[in-house]
Every structure is written in structure tokens, then in C-alpha cells.
Amino acid sequence: MLTPRKSLYAGALLAALLTVTPATAAPAPSGPAATFWVDPNTQAARQAATYRAQHRWKDAALIDRIARRAQAIWLNGSNPAPTVRAVTLAATRAHRTPVLVAYHIPHRDCGLHSSGGAGDAAAYRAYIDSFAAGIGPRAAYVVVEPDAVASLLAGCPGANARERHALLTYAVTRLAALPRTRVYLDAGNASWIQDVWYLASALKSAGVAKADGVALNVSNYRTNKETSAYGRRLVDVLGKVVPGSHPHFVMDTSRNGNGPWQGTDAWCNPPGRALGTPPTTRTGDALLDAYLWVKRPGESDGACRGGPGAGQWWAAKGLELARNAKG
């Protein structure tokens, strides 16, 4: 289960980015050597500034461990083009590559904590067209629809499998056609769908053949070791299910520094977790294109364990994740 992004935040980000002078630098590379763009307007950045104003220097330094690292921008409004354009232009100026998340599929999160999404298939295709127009010729990594494939296999009331696969295929194909965009279709996490042949077949139906690979562990806590092993198994099978393909994977390491919590509702604001490997393309694994911070550390999974609503900033959780981090 994931967390929705707030349109208020997107508007604030857009306003902040549009104040920057026009780009004159060459675009950042979108391939394996990419260096990721750091959003200057995260809740973590604002929290660190607040702590400094209060002379809470230790807390500010902890939150800076989040704020000063690249995190994904989630887009879930009907017209993402203005924000996507502003982000990719800002990244281009900085010789960096942004990470974006398309998160607007109909029946999103199967009606649970992050419910929402486009009203119908036509609205979703219009959303993807807007998303692609916002990127244009600039570099980007795009994670397509976290949980959308795996949740169908696990059971997603209200979602039509054939329609969802067709919409995901549209999204992957449309975004992959852009000249400098790398596309990763979400494939859940290592603890979810254990039958990788079953998952690979669903990913094939969802258009993975057009993608650069799959995204794993988004908003989850599975370790690098577990996720890498699962990823290698999955892409090996995908290479057989989709002949001629050579898929890779990316991994969300934003909160997996201490691995998963062993207990009830381990996905929702579990205690004692830690920041994981900082975002980088230097993975040491030819099949693993990047460690990414897709889920923004410090944002709540939902109204559980004393947290605020899904997607809202929770300073205490951000401090805990940073304090527990190993590096």
C-alpha cells in the first residue's frame, strides 16, 4: 500500500522551480551513469530549515540526511505536464536526472489508503499523454504505477485486469518512446508474489517488453540482498517470457536500512526502521541500474501507529529513519 501525493505540494514545487532562470546547460544523461536531481522543495528540506531557525542543530543535521538526497516526484493529478516540465527543466540546469512516478491508474491501491486515480481509461491515457509532454526531450527515470501489477495478482476489487494491463502497456509504450527517458514498470516487492513466472506473465501483458526493466521494493522495507536476489530471478524469467528482451531492475532503498519489521501490519509505519543506500547508479550489479529513493522518507504510510494520513510529512518518523541509518 502506498501513499498519495498532494496537489498542494505539486503547486508549491512548480512555483519554486519556475523562479529559476532558463536552462543553458546540456541535458543530464539518462543512462546508467546518471546523477539524480535533488528536489529543493521537499517537506524534509522545509523541516530542516525550521529546525535551524529554532537552533535545533542536531535535528536539522539528521533531517538533512533526507533533504540533501534525491527523491522521486510523484504525479497523480489529471494534468501533470506543468510540474513534470518544471522538474525536468530544473534537473537539466543542474546536469542531473529526475526520478518521476506515474501514479494515477484507475482503482489505485484497490481503494485502500492511497485510493484514487483516473476516473476511467480515457482519463488515464490523457494523464499519460500530459506526463510525456512534460518530459519531452529531457532526461528522466520514470517508475510506472507502483503496485498496479502485483495487486491485481493478489486480488484488487473493482479493477479489470484486461483494462489495467492495456493502460499500463499504453503508459510504458508512450513514455519509453521519449528519447531520453528510462522506464521501469513496478513489480511489487520480494515478499509479495513469490511465483516469478506468474508475475512475469502479468508484466508481459502490462507492456514490460517496451520498458527498460522493473522497479522493486517501492515503499517497502525488504533488504538490498533479498531484493537483489528476487530481482535477478525475476529478470531472468522475464528474459524467457519475453524473448529477445534484456530487462534490468531498480530498487527503492529509501527505508530499508534495517530491513522489514517482523510483526502485524509490517508495511505501515513500522518502528525502528532506517534510511537505506543513498540513490546512486553505482550498484556493482550489471542487472541493477540504480538504488532509488522512490518513497520519500518521513512521509507517513497511513494513519497507523500514531502517524498522520497517508503521504503526510511526519517529522518524528523522519528523525527516526535518519538516526537509525548506518551511513
C-alpha positions in Angstrom: 0.0 0.0 0.0 1.3 3.4 -1.0 0.8 7.0 -0.3 -0.8 9.7 -2.4 1.0 12.9 -3.3 -0.8 16.1 -2.5 -1.7 18.6 -5.4 -0.8 21.4 -3.0 2.7 20.2 -2.8 2.9 19.9 -6.6 1.7 23.5 -6.9 4.3 24.8 -4.4 7.1 22.8 -6.2 6.0 24.2 -9.6 6.1 27.8 -8.3 9.5 27.3 -6.7 11.0 25.8 -9.8 9.6 28.3 -12.3 11.5 31.1 -10.5 14.8 29.6 -11.7 16.4 31.1 -14.8 16.1 29.4 -18.1 18.3 26.4 -18.9 21.5 26.8 -20.7 23.3 23.6 -19.7 23.3 20.3 -21.7 20.8 17.7 -20.5 21.8 15.2 -17.9 22.5 11.7 -19.1 19.6 9.3 -18.6 21.6 6.1 -18.9 23.4 4.1 -16.2 25.8 7.0 -15.4 23.0 9.4 -14.4 23.3 11.5 -11.3 20.0 12.1 -9.7 18.4 15.5 -9.1 17.6 16.7 -5.6 14.3 18.4 -5.2 14.9 21.6 -3.2 11.3 21.9 -2.0 10.6 18.7 -0.1 8.9 18.6 3.3 12.2 17.4 4.7 14.0 20.5 3.3 11.5 22.7 4.9 11.7 20.8 8.2 15.4 21.1 8.3 15.1 24.9 7.8 12.6 25.1 10.6 14.9 23.2 12.9 17.8 25.5 12.1 15.6 28.6 12.8 14.9 27.0 16.2 18.6 26.3 16.8 17.8 22.6 16.8 21.1 21.9 15.1 21.3 18.1 15.7 17.7 17.6 14.5 18.4 19.7 11.4 21.5 17.7 10.6 19.5 14.5 10.9 16.8 15.7 8.5 19.4 16.9 6.1 20.3 13.3 5.6 17.0 13.0 3.9 16.6 16.5 2.4 20.0 16.5 0.6 19.4 13.3 -1.3 17.5 12.7 -4.5 13.9 11.6 -4.0 11.2 10.8 -6.5 8.4 13.2 -7.6 5.0 11.5 -7.5 2.4 12.8 -10.0 -1.2 11.9 -9.5 -3.2 14.9 -10.9 -5.1 14.9 -14.2 -2.6 17.3 -15.8 1.0 16.6 -14.6 2.7 18.3 -17.6 3.4 21.7 -15.9 5.1 20.1 -12.9 6.9 17.5 -14.9 8.2 20.2 -17.3 9.4 22.4 -14.4 11.1 19.4 -12.7 12.9 18.2 -15.8 14.0 21.7 -16.8 15.4 22.3 -13.3 17.2 19.0 -13.4 18.6 19.8 -16.8 20.0 23.1 -15.5 21.8 21.2 -12.7 23.1 18.5 -15.1 21.1 15.9 -13.2 18.3 13.4 -13.9 15.0 13.5 -12.0 13.1 10.4 -10.9 9.3 10.6 -11.5 6.5 8.3 -10.5 3.3 7.9 -12.6 0.7 7.1 -10.0 -2.8 7.6 -11.4 -4.1 4.3 -12.6 -7.9 3.8 -12.1 -8.8 2.0 -8.9 -5.4 2.9 -7.5 -4.3 1.0 -4.3 -7.5 -1.1 -4.7 -9.5 1.5 -2.7 -7.3 1.4 0.4 -5.0 4.0 2.0 -3.9 5.5 -1.3 -7.2 5.2 -3.2 -7.9 7.4 -6.1 -6.6 7.6 -9.7 -8.1 8.5 -13.0 -11.9 8.1 -13.4 -11.7 5.9 -16.5 -9.4 4.6 -19.2 -9.7 7.7 -21.4 -8.8 10.0 -18.5 -5.7 7.8 -17.7 -4.5 7.9 -21.3 -4.9 11.7 -21.2 -2.8 11.8 -18.0 0.0 9.8 -19.6 -0.1 12.0 -22.7 0.3 15.0 -20.4 3.1 13.3 -18.4 5.0 12.5 -21.6 4.6 16.0 -23.0 6.0 17.4 -19.7 9.2 15.3 -20.1 9.7 16.0 -23.8 13.3 15.6 -24.9 14.8 15.9 -21.4 16.2 13.1 -19.3 14.2 11.2 -16.7 13.8 7.9 -14.9 10.1 7.0 -14.6 8.6 4.4 -12.3 5.2 3.3 -13.7 2.3 2.7 -11.3 3.6 1.2 -8.0 1.6 -1.9 -7.0 -0.6 -1.9 -10.1 0.5 -5.3 -11.5 1.2 -7.1 -8.2 -2.1 -6.0 -6.6 -4.1 -7.5 -9.5 -2.4 -10.9 -8.9 -3.1 -10.6 -5.1 -6.7 -9.5 -5.7 -7.9 -6.0 -6.4 -11.7 -5.5 -6.2 -13.1 -3.1 -8.9 -10.1 -3.3 -11.2 -10.5 -5.0 -14.6 -7.3 -7.0 -15.4 -7.6 -6.6 -19.1 -8.2 -2.9 -19.0 -5.4 -2.3 -16.4 -2.9 -4.3 -18.5 -3.9 -2.3 -21.6 -3.5 1.0 -19.7 -0.1 0.0 -18.3 1.0 -1.0 -21.8 -0.1 2.4 -23.1 1.8 4.2 -20.3 5.0 2.2 -20.8 5.0 2.4 -24.6 4.2 6.2 -24.6 6.9 7.0 -22.1 9.5 4.7 -23.5 9.1 6.4 -26.9 10.6 9.6 -25.5 14.3 9.9 -26.5 15.9 10.2 -23.1 13.5 8.6 -20.6 14.2 5.3 -18.9 11.0 3.4 -17.9 10.6 0.9 -15.1 7.3 -0.9 -14.6 6.6 -1.6 -11.0 6.7 -5.3 -10.0 6.0 -5.2 -6.2 8.5 -6.5 -3.7 10.3 -9.6 -2.8 7.8 -10.8 -0.2 4.7 -10.3 -2.3 4.3 -12.5 -5.4 6.6 -15.5 -4.9 5.8 -17.2 -8.2 8.0 -15.1 -10.5 6.7 -16.9 -13.6 3.2 -15.9 -12.7 4.4 -12.3 -12.1 6.5 -12.2 -15.3 3.4 -13.3 -17.4 1.4 -10.4 -15.9 4.2 -8.0 -16.5 4.4 -9.1 -20.2 0.7 -8.4 -20.5 1.3 -5.0 -18.9 3.8 -4.0 -21.6 7.1 -4.7 -19.8 8.7 -5.6 -23.2 8.8 -1.8 -24.0 10.3 -0.9 -20.7 14.0 -0.7 -19.6 13.0 -3.1 -16.7 11.1 -3.3 -13.5 11.0 -1.4 -10.2 11.1 -3.3 -6.9 10.5 -2.6 -3.2 8.7 0.7 -3.7 7.5 2.0 -0.3 8.7 -1.3 1.3 11.4 -2.4 3.6 12.9 -5.6 2.1 16.7 -5.6 2.3 19.1 -5.0 -0.6 20.2 -8.6 -0.5 16.7 -10.1 -0.6 15.5 -7.6 -3.3 18.6 -8.2 -5.5 18.2 -11.9 -5.4 14.5 -11.6 -6.2 15.2 -9.1 -8.9 17.8 -11.4 -10.6 15.3 -14.3 -10.5 12.5 -12.1 -12.0 14.5 -10.6 -14.8 15.9 -14.0 -15.7 12.4 -15.3 -16.1 11.3 -12.1 -18.0 14.1 -12.7 -20.5 12.5 -16.1 -21.2 8.8 -15.0 -21.1 9.6 -12.0 -23.4 12.1 -13.5 -25.9 14.8 -11.0 -27.1 14.4 -8.7 -24.1 17.2 -8.0 -21.6 15.4 -6.3 -18.7 17.1 -4.7 -15.7 15.7 -3.5 -12.4 15.8 -0.6 -10.0 15.3 -0.8 -6.2 13.7 1.5 -3.7 16.2 1.7 -0.8 14.7 4.8 1.0 13.7 3.0 4.2 15.2 -0.5 4.1 18.4 0.1 6.1 17.2 -2.2 8.9 15.1 -4.5 6.7 11.5 -5.4 7.3 9.8 -5.3 10.7 8.6 -8.6 12.0 5.0 -8.0 13.2 1.5 -7.2 12.3 0.9 -4.6 9.5 4.7 -4.5 8.9 4.1 -2.3 5.8 2.6 0.6 7.8 4.9 2.9 9.7 6.9 0.1 11.3 9.1 1.1 14.2 12.8 1.1 14.3 13.4 1.3 10.5 16.3 3.2 8.9 17.3 5.0 5.7 18.9 2.7 3.2 21.5 3.0 0.5 21.6 6.6 -0.9 20.4 7.0 -4.5 23.1 6.0 -7.0 23.7 4.2 -10.3 26.9 2.7 -8.9 25.4 -0.6 -7.8 28.1 -3.1 -8.6 25.4 -5.3 -10.3 25.1 -5.3 -14.1 21.4 -6.0 -13.8 20.6 -3.4 -11.1 20.5 0.0 -12.8 20.1 2.1 -9.7 19.3 2.4 -6.0 16.5 5.0 -5.8 14.6 6.7 -3.0 11.1 6.4 -4.6 9.1 6.6 -1.3 10.0 9.9 0.4 11.5 9.1 3.8 9.5 10.8 6.6 6.2 10.6 4.8 3.6 8.5 6.5 2.3 5.2 5.2 -1.1 5.9 6.7 -3.0 6.7 9.9 -1.4 3.8 11.9 1.0 3.6 14.8 0.3 7.3 15.6 1.1 8.6 12.2 -0.8 11.2 10.1 -2.7 10.4 7.0 -1.0 8.6 4.0 1.6 10.8 2.3 1.7 13.5 5.0 5.0 14.5 6.5 5.8 13.1 9.9 8.9 14.7 11.4 9.3 12.2 14.2 9.5 9.3 11.7 12.0 11.2 9.5 14.2 11.8 12.6 13.9 8.1 13.5 14.9 6.9 10.0 17.9 9.2 9.9 19.0 8.5 13.4 19.0 4.7 12.7 20.8 5.0 9.4 24.1 3.2 9.2 25.9 5.5 6.9 
